[in-house]
């Protein structure tokens, strides 16, 4: 899994909260994101978002995809659009890519991402892809 897909997978549950201001979060819902997700993971999501937001806010296509993903977190089409756009962004900005990679590594988001494979039969080949 590349860093772009990992970032989108990580922040997608937080998008409904990240796309709103702090005042809207506390007014509009009974749920507090720190309570729902845990304080440390919510803070990590905010840190990742703080790095991405300035780069993404001026891109209408990306912003529409983020809003759509906030409404439907498992929408594969929106995930694909966002991963492709983020790949382009990170390719052009290596320092941002490194910062985001380090942020996710600090929280062990990268280490916590797992893949389960069930292999049955003879002569099977398993390919492992890591960041």
Secondary structure, DSSP 4 states (H G I P E B T S, - for coil): --HHHHHHHHHGGGHHHHTS-HHHHHHH-S--HHHHH-HHHHHHHHHHHHHHHHHHTT-HHHHHHHHHHHH-TT-HHHHHHHHHHHHHHHHH-HHHHHHHHHHHHHTTHHHH--------SSS--------
